[in-house]
Amino acid sequence: MASGHVQSIDSSYPRSDRRGAVTLSGFALAWAAAAGSGLPVAALGWAVIAAGAVAALLSIRAALATSPGGDDPPPEAMRRFGLVNLAQAAVIAAVVVALIVADAVPFIPAAVCLVVGLHFIPLAPVFGQPLYRRLAVELVAIAVAGFVVAVAWPSAALSVVGLLAAAALFEAANRLTVSARRHSQPVAH
């Protein structure tokens, strides 16, 4: 795949787009739950979590309503995917421990969002999916905003980062579903 500006969100592996949409929806729900848990009003927190759950279910249902057409990524791509995610998990664990030790807990959501965003950069070429570059930029921007919020209003950092990250991940999941649908037929019910 040539580098440069890419107009299409179509990937080299539509089956991975379908799986990616389901995975991103699950992580979006996790961010929505984190956001809801950080809200000072319990009822509002539960409303955010419920809305995240409904959005995740709808997003996953849409992704699963497409047949898994196209090819799977080659084993080397899946190996690279595994290594990227292993590195992401290790960096997140190290960052979280370091911020806890430094008594800088309000910075954890932004730091995690930064690491998650950066991990999409090497995944874009692995799956031939330019959307992952865009998602990386969005999540890094959310992380930067989260660091600012953590300084100015520490108690709001988790909710702000969580809501924005959930929205970015849901949007990306839906775009992946559109990409997968371009290469498949709807599943008969």
PyMOL commands that set and color helices and strands:
alter all, ss='L'
color gray80, all
select helices_A, chain A and resi 14-37+42-64+75-101+105-127+131-152+154-182
alter helices_A, ss='H'
color red, helices_A
deselect
rebuild
show_as cartoon
